[in-house]
Amino acid sequence: MGGARIWVYRHAESLANAGEKTSEPWDIDLSAGGREQAEALAASIEERPDRLIASPFVRTTHTLAPIVKRFPGVEIDVWPIQEFTYLAPATCVGTSWRERKPRIDAYWRRLNPESVDGPGAESFEDLLERANAFLRRIALFDDGLALAVSHGQFLQAALMLAEEGPMSPCAAMENFLARQRRGSFKNCERLRFSAGDGRVKVEGRD
């Protein structure tokens, strides 16, 4: 295995995580507590990264902002590592996660990896495709330290695929749900990969 390291963090606490009513999924900002978490995360990173990567969602770029300030000159690349949006966004505007909970539970009870809730939503198969593409992309890194900020369900999918490899979409969805129930990613939790020779290895999460 080569010498590249990729540290992927879940974003700091968002307004949605804090139980607030929110707008479009990509436009949800950090809470006041989340901004403090982002500052603390930046202060905890002692090594200058060679690459910074964010999803297109506001809460990841705002989590990265203190890191950019701490390590000026490292530009942010935006990759499609955004959160799994399985409920049609327009139907969720102005609601909190507690108000969406019955729909969330109904979605996961169906365990249909091809299901698309409506315009702007994606299927579980879409999530798997994005997570696989991320792993293939970081496998090309051969040196340096990359820091990425992504989202809890995306991280869970990437971890599952990196550890267990290909599986049918139905098996993957059942596996994913079991993993989420055992331990979803916390805000600012880190998933560590190493990469080289076209391969990716999971080093741990903390």
MIKE-913414 format. One record per residue (C-alpha): residue number from 1; residue in one letter; z, y, x. Coordinates in steps of 0.02 Angstrom, whole numbers. Each point is the difference from the previous one (the first is absolute). Layout:
N
DORO num residu      z      y      x
DORO NUM      A      Z      Y      X
...
***
This chain:
206
DORO num residu      z      y      x
DORO   1      M      0      0      0
DORO   2      G    -45    172     62
DORO   3      G    110    151     18
DORO   4      A    -29     99   -159
DORO   5      R    147     33   -114
DORO   6      I    -16     58   -180
DORO   7      W    154     61    -92
DORO   8      V    -29     23   -186
DORO   9      Y    132     91   -102
DORO  10      R     24     14   -185
DORO  11      H      1    184    -48
DORO  12      A    163     94    -27
DORO  13      E     75     11   -173
DORO  14      S   -123     71   -126
DORO  15      L     32     87   -165
DORO  16      A    -51   -161    -87
DORO  17      N    125   -101    103
DORO  18      A    133    125    -51
DORO  19      G    -38    -31   -184
DORO  20      E    -90    163    -36
DORO  21      K   -148     19   -117
DORO  22      T   -158     10    105
DORO  23      S   -183     47     -2
DORO  24      E   -148    -95     73
DORO  25      P     52   -138    123
DORO  26      W    -84     83    150
DORO  27      D     84    167    -34
DORO  28      I    182    -58     -8
DORO  29      D    102     95    130
DORO  30      L    161    -39     91
DORO  31      S    168     35    -79
DORO  32      A    125    115     87
DORO  33      G     84   -157     67
DORO  34      G   -169    -65     56
DORO  35      R    -33    155    102
DORO  36      E    166    -28     88
DORO  37      Q    -47   -182     31
DORO  38      A   -166     54     75
DORO  39      E     88    117    120
DORO  40      A    122   -137     50
DORO  41      L   -143   -122     26
DORO  42      A    -90    121    116
DORO  43      A    160     29     99
DORO  44      S     21   -189     23
DORO  45      I   -170    -24     83
DORO  46      E     18     24    187
DORO  47      E   -170    -58     61
DORO  48      R   -154    109    -21
DORO  49      P   -126    -92   -110
DORO  50      D   -183    -12     47
DORO  51      R    -59     -7   -180
DORO  52      L     67     58   -169
DORO  53      I    -65    -76   -160
DORO  54      A     36     49   -180
DORO  55      S    -57    -53   -172
DORO  56      P    -92    130   -106
DORO  57      F    160     27   -103
DORO  58      V    104    159     21
DORO  59      R    164    -91     28
DORO  60      T    -64    -84    158
DORO  61      T    -72    156     80
DORO  62      H    162     93    -39
DORO  63      T    101   -143     76
DORO  64      L   -107     16    157
DORO  65      A     13    190      8
DORO  66      P    163      5    103
DORO  67      I    -72   -132    118
DORO  68      V   -155    108     26
DORO  69      K    113    147     38
DORO  70      R    102   -104    123
DORO  71      F   -156    -64     89
DORO  72      P   -130    139    -10
DORO  73      G   -179    -41     39
DORO  74      V     -1   -173    -80
DORO  75      E   -120     13   -146
DORO  76      I     20    -95   -164
DORO  77      D   -134   -124    -53
DORO  78      V     -7    -37   -187
DORO  79      W    -28   -183    -44
DORO  80      P     -8    -86   -171
DORO  81      I    177    -69     15
DORO  82      Q     61     82   -160
DORO  83      E    117    -77   -126
DORO  84      F    -57   -133   -122
DORO  85      T    -45     98   -158
DORO  86      Y     -7   -135   -134
DORO  87      L     37    110   -152
DORO  88      A   -136    121    -55
DORO  89      P     56    166     76
DORO  90      A    -42    109   -150
DORO  91      T    118   -102   -109
DORO  92      C    146     27    120
DORO  93      V     -6    190     21
DORO  94      G    163     81    -53
DORO  95      T    100   -162      0
DORO  96      S    134    -74    112
DORO  97      W      2   -176     70
DORO  98      R    136    -45   -125
DORO  99      E   -114     51   -143
DORO 100      R   -141   -103     78
DORO 101      K    111   -152     28
DORO 102      P    -55    -98   -156
DORO 103      R   -182     18     52
DORO 104      I     43    -46    180
DORO 105      D     89   -158    -56
DORO 106      A   -143    -47   -117
DORO 107      Y   -127     20    140
DORO 108      W     93   -117    117
DORO 109      R     34   -128   -136
DORO 110      R   -187    -22    -25
DORO 111      L    -27    -46    184
DORO 112      N   -186     36    -17
DORO 113      P    -69     56    170
DORO 114      E   -162     60    -80
DORO 115      S     83    109   -133
DORO 116      V    -41    186      1
DORO 117      D    107    108   -115
DORO 118      G   -124    141    -20
DORO 119      P    -94    142     88
DORO 120      G     70     36    172
DORO 121      A    101   -161      8
DORO 122      E    -37   -144    118
DORO 123      S     20   -187    -12
DORO 124      F    115   -103    109
DORO 125      E   -157    -68     83
DORO 126      D    -42    179     48
DORO 127      L    170     17     83
DORO 128      L    -28   -160     98
DORO 129      E   -169     63     59
DORO 130      R     74    164     62
DORO 131      A    144    -89     87
DORO 132      N   -118   -120     86
DORO 133      A   -111    144     55
DORO 134      F    153     87     75
DORO 135      L     46   -156     99
DORO 136      R   -178    -20     64
DORO 137      R     -2    182     52
DORO 138      I    163     -2     98
DORO 139      A    -53   -164     82
DORO 140      L   -127    104     96
DORO 141      F    138    104     83
DORO 142      D     29    -59    177
DORO 143      D    127    123     69
DORO 144      G    118    142    -42
DORO 145      L    117     35   -144
DORO 146      A    -63     38   -175
DORO 147      L    115     66   -136
DORO 148      A    -55    -16   -181
DORO 149      V     82     51   -162
DORO 150      S    -46   -102   -152
DORO 151      H     83    -66   -159
DORO 152      G    115   -140    -49
DORO 153      Q   -117   -116    -95
DORO 154      F   -140     26    126
DORO 155      L    119    -46    140
DORO 156      Q     55   -156    -93
DORO 157      A   -181    -55    -22
DORO 158      A    -43     31    183
DORO 159      L    155    -93     58
DORO 160      M    -38   -149   -113
DORO 161      L   -180    -14     59
DORO 162      A     47     21    184
DORO 163      E    133   -136    -12
DORO 164      E    -86   -125   -114
DORO 165      G   -187     30     16
DORO 166      P   -131    -29   -134
DORO 167      M     49    -70   -170
DORO 168      S    -71      5   -174
DORO 169      P     26    164    -96
DORO 170      C    112    -87   -128
DORO 171      A    108    -79    135
DORO 172      A      6    166     92
DORO 173      M     59     92   -155
DORO 174      E    139   -126    -33
DORO 175      N     51      5    184
DORO 176      F     -2    190      1
DORO 177      L    110     12   -155
DORO 178      A    125   -123     74
DORO 179      R      6    102    159
DORO 180      Q     29    161    -97
DORO 181      R    144    -79    -93
DORO 182      R     78    -61    163
DORO 183      G    -13    167     87
DORO 184      S   -114    147    -32
DORO 185      F    -24    130    137
DORO 186      K    126    142      3
DORO 187      N    -48    181     29
DORO 188      C    -36     27    186
DORO 189      E     18   -186     38
DORO 190      R   -113    -53    143
DORO 191      L   -118   -149     15
DORO 192      R    -47    -35    182
DORO 193      F   -164    -81     55
DORO 194      S    -74    -35    169
DORO 195      A   -188    -18     25
DORO 196      G   -126    -53    129
DORO 197      D   -146   -117     28
DORO 198      G    -49     24   -182
DORO 199      R    164    -71    -65
DORO 200      V    153     75    -85
DORO 201      K    178    -64     12
DORO 202      V    150     51   -104
DORO 203      E    143     51    114
DORO 204      G    129     38   -134
DORO 205      R     62    127   -127
DORO 206      D    148    117     15
***
